[in-house]
Amino acid sequence: MAIRSAQVAFLLALFACSSSLTSAFGVSSSSGATSLALGSADKNRPVSKVTALLKDMLKQLEKEAEEDEEIYDKMACWCETNDKEKTQSVKDAQARIEDLTTQIEELTANSAQVDTELKNYEGELASDQKALDKSTALWQKQTSESNEEEKDLLGSISALKAAITILKKHQGSSLLQLRSSRRSTVASALRSALDKHAELIEGSLTPSQHRSALSFLQADGDYFDAEPTFKQSYAPQSGEIFGILTQMLENFEANLAATVKEGKANNQAYADLKGAKMTQITSEKDQVDAKTQQLADTNEKLAQAKEDLADTKASLAKDEEFLAMLKEKCSMTDSEWNERQKTRQQEMEAVSKALAVLSGDDAHDLFTKTFNPSLLQTASRGSSKAQAS
């Protein structure tokens, strides 16, 4: 384009000189018209060649202008499309970052709240489980003691019944009339009852009955086999011992019934307590499981949101970098296009002016008289050398 501009400038300068010569020699339009008419048949005259050259140059300029405009339109479309897309992408990323930031704050707060609730449920669960374990241990201890007491009472009651059965047959008679084995049975039942259930007996026997029982038990093995002494003559009769044993039996049976009833009440109370606690514990376990899952889900969402935020920020940075590059490149393309348009317009105007000058009758006549072909050839060779270089 620079070479072509030089050629156009050269021609314009040449035509300017030709105009000056026209004025100097006083060549008229009529004489020029006569010369043009005389040489109109000569198609190879220099002015025709120059005119053809300028017309080709003008067509080339117009063709290049069309091609350049087509390329520029595509580039402008690319710039507009990408600018619009990336600008929207940047806005979307900024909005996404704002949403993710808010979401992360909410999830962080929610995670802390759920974690606190989970710890509270775990504390309640541990407390209720500990209370249940303590109640179970106490119930087991009470049950064991109650069973042991029942076992002892049943054994004592059975022994007392056996002793009473023996004494029933000898009521009103002396214990001396009992055989040794039966006396031993009665004594063993009485001694076992006094040893194992002293507290029960203490409130149920009168002091006199208690002394009679001890007197019976303290006798030597041959006490009833020897002749009765004065002291032995006051030994308890079978009826008195029978009454003592019967009273003890009634007391033991009543106490056994109370123990069994109390045991049943304790069992029912423990069952009710255990049922209530198990309901609480089951509910608390469900809450712990639910809160544990909720906390895991919340933390997973939180981690995903943080990852999305990092990715979105990275994507935004790339989009902003690309958009800045795009604006710079497209702005430079616009500047270069405008500059080419301006230069090409000037060239086309110059060529059009040159054609207008050459189309006049005076220019034809003057150019025929004053044109030096070697000058144009020299300029053409210089132009060719410049193009080749």
SVG drawing of the C-alpha trace seen along z (x, -y; Angstrom):
<svg xmlns="http://www.w3.org/2000/svg" viewBox="-52 -31 67 122">
<polyline fill="none" stroke="black" stroke-width="0.4" points="0.0,0.0 2.9,-2.3 4.4,-1.7 1.0,-2.3 0.7,-5.6 4.1,-6.6 3.0,-5.9 -0.2,-7.9 1.7,-10.8 4.2,-10.7 1.4,-10.9 -0.3,-13.7 2.9,-15.6 3.4,-15.0 -0.1,-16.2 0.5,-19.3 3.6,-20.1 1.6,-19.4 -1.0,-21.9 1.7,-24.5 3.0,-23.9 -0.4,-24.2 -0.7,-27.7 2.8,-28.6 2.4,-27.6 -1.2,-28.8 -2.5,-25.6 -6.3,-26.0 -9.0,-23.5 -9.7,-23.7 -6.2,-22.9 -6.2,-20.0 -9.4,-18.8 -7.9,-19.0 -4.9,-17.0 -7.0,-14.5 -9.2,-14.1 -6.1,-13.6 -4.7,-10.9 -7.9,-9.3 -7.3,-6.3 -4.0,-5.6 -4.7,-3.4 -1.1,-3.1 -0.5,-6.7 1.0,-7.3 -2.1,-8.9 -4.2,-5.9 -1.7,-3.6 -1.6,-5.9 -5.4,-6.0 -5.6,-2.2 -3.0,-1.9 -4.9,-4.2 -8.2,-2.4 -6.6,1.0 -5.2,-0.6 -8.7,-1.9 -10.3,1.5 -7.5,3.1 -8.1,0.6 -11.9,1.3 -11.3,5.1 -8.9,4.8 -11.4,2.6 -14.1,5.2 -11.9,8.1 -10.6,6.0 -14.1,5.1 -15.2,8.7 -12.3,9.8 -13.0,6.9 -16.7,7.8 -15.8,11.3 -13.3,10.0 -15.8,7.5 -18.5,10.3 -16.0,12.4 -15.1,9.6 -18.7,8.7 -19.8,12.3 -16.9,13.1 -17.2,9.8 -20.8,10.4 -20.3,14.0 -17.3,13.3 -19.0,10.3 -22.0,12.4 -19.8,15.2 -18.0,12.7 -21.4,11.4 -22.6,15.0 -19.3,15.9 -19.6,12.8 -23.2,13.7 -22.2,17.3 -19.4,16.3 -21.8,14.1 -24.3,16.9 -21.6,19.4 -20.2,17.1 -23.7,16.7 -24.3,20.4 -20.9,21.2 -21.8,18.8 -25.2,20.4 -23.8,24.0 -21.0,23.1 -23.6,21.8 -25.9,24.7 -23.0,27.2 -22.1,25.6 -25.8,25.7 -26.2,29.3 -23.0,30.2 -24.2,28.6 -27.5,30.4 -25.8,33.7 -23.6,33.2 -26.7,32.4 -28.4,35.5 -25.3,37.6 -25.1,36.1 -28.8,36.9 -28.3,40.4 -25.3,41.1 -27.1,39.6 -30.2,41.7 -28.2,44.9 -26.2,44.3 -29.4,43.8 -30.9,47.0 -27.7,48.9 -27.8,47.7 -31.4,48.6 -30.8,52.0 -27.9,52.6 -30.1,51.5 -33.0,53.7 -30.7,56.7 -29.3,56.2 -32.8,55.8 -34.0,58.9 -31.1,60.9 -31.6,59.9 -35.3,60.5 -34.8,64.0 -32.3,64.8 -34.7,63.7 -37.5,65.6 -35.3,68.7 -34.4,68.3 -38.0,67.7 -39.2,70.7 -36.6,72.9 -37.5,71.6 -41.2,72.0 -40.7,75.5 -38.7,76.4 -41.2,74.7 -44.0,76.6 -42.2,79.9 -41.5,79.0 -45.1,77.9 -46.4,81.1 -44.3,83.1 -45.4,80.9 -49.1,81.2 -49.1,84.8 -47.7,84.0 -49.5,80.9 -49.9,80.6 -47.3,83.2 -43.7,82.8 -41.0,82.5 -39.4,85.4 -41.8,87.7 -40.4,86.8 -37.8,89.0 -34.3,87.5 -34.5,87.3 -37.7,85.4 -36.5,83.1 -33.5,82.4 -35.8,81.5 -37.8,79.1 -34.6,77.6 -33.0,77.2 -36.0,75.5 -36.1,73.1 -32.4,72.4 -32.3,71.7 -35.2,69.3 -33.7,67.4 -30.3,67.2 -31.5,66.2 -34.5,64.0 -33.6,62.4 -35.0,59.1 -38.3,60.5 -38.6,62.6 -37.5,59.8 -40.7,57.9 -43.1,60.8 -42.1,62.8 -42.6,61.6 -39.6,61.6 -41.0,64.6 -41.5,66.5 -38.0,65.5 -36.5,66.9 -38.5,70.1 -37.1,70.6 -33.5,70.0 -34.0,72.3 -35.1,75.0 -32.1,74.5 -29.6,74.2 -30.4,77.6 -27.6,80.2 -28.1,83.2 -29.0,85.5 -31.2,82.8 -34.3,84.7 -32.9,88.1 -31.9,87.6 -34.3,87.5 -35.9,84.1 -34.4,81.8 -36.1,78.9 -34.8,76.6 -35.8,78.9 -39.3,79.3 -39.9,75.8 -38.7,76.7 -41.0,75.4 -43.8,77.8 -44.5,78.8 -47.6,76.6 -45.5,73.5 -42.9,74.3 -45.7,75.2 -47.2,71.7 -43.9,70.0 -43.3,71.9 -46.8,71.3 -46.4,67.6 -43.1,67.6 -44.6,69.5 -47.4,67.0 -44.9,64.1 -42.6,65.7 -45.5,66.4 -46.8,62.9 -43.3,61.5 -42.8,63.9 -46.1,62.6 -44.9,59.0 -41.5,59.8 -43.1,61.4 -45.5,58.5 -42.7,56.0 -40.6,58.0 -43.4,57.9 -43.9,54.1 -40.2,53.6 -40.2,55.6 -43.1,53.7 -41.6,50.3 -38.3,51.4 -40.2,52.6 -42.0,49.2 -38.8,47.3 -36.9,49.4 -39.7,49.0 -39.8,45.2 -36.0,45.0 -35.8,47.3 -38.3,45.1 -36.2,42.1 -33.0,43.9 -34.4,45.2 -35.7,41.7 -32.3,40.2 -30.5,42.8 -32.7,42.0 -31.9,38.3 -28.2,38.9 -28.3,41.0 -30.3,38.3 -28.1,35.5 -25.0,37.4 -26.3,37.9 -27.4,34.3 -24.0,33.1 -22.3,35.3 -24.6,34.1 -24.1,30.4 -20.3,30.8 -20.3,32.5 -22.3,29.6 -20.0,27.1 -16.9,28.8 -18.5,28.9 -19.5,25.2 -15.9,24.2 -14.6,26.3 -17.1,24.7 -16.1,21.2 -12.5,21.9 -13.2,23.2 -15.5,20.2 -12.9,17.7 -10.3,19.4 -12.7,19.4 -13.5,15.7 -9.9,14.8 -9.4,16.5 -12.5,14.9 -11.4,11.4 -7.9,12.0 -9.4,13.1 -11.9,10.3 -9.1,7.7 -7.0,9.2 -10.1,9.3 -10.9,5.6 -7.3,4.7 -7.0,6.8 -10.3,5.7 -9.6,2.0 -6.3,2.3 -8.1,4.0 -10.6,1.1 -7.8,-1.4 -5.9,0.4 -9.1,0.8 -9.9,-2.9 -6.3,-3.8 -6.5,-1.5 -9.9,-2.9 -8.5,-6.5 -5.4,-5.7 -7.3,-3.7 -9.9,-6.4 -7.1,-9.0 -5.5,-6.7 -8.9,-6.2 -9.5,-9.9 -6.1,-10.6 -6.6,-8.0 -10.0,-9.4 -8.6,-12.9 -5.8,-11.7 -8.4,-10.0 -10.5,-13.2 -7.4,-15.2 -6.4,-12.7 -9.9,-12.6 -9.9,-16.3 -9.1,-17.4 -6.4,-19.8 -4.7,-17.2 -4.7,-14.8 -3.2,-17.4 -0.6,-18.6 0.4,-15.1 0.9,-14.1 3.2,-17.0 5.2,-17.0 5.1,-13.3 8.5,-11.7 8.0,-7.9 11.4,-7.2 10.3,-9.1 7.3,-6.8 9.5,-3.8 12.0,-4.9 9.3,-5.4 7.8,-2.0 11.2,-0.3 11.8,-2.0 8.4,-0.8 9.1,2.7 12.4,2.8 10.7,1.5 8.0,4.2 10.6,6.9 12.6,5.7"/>
</svg>
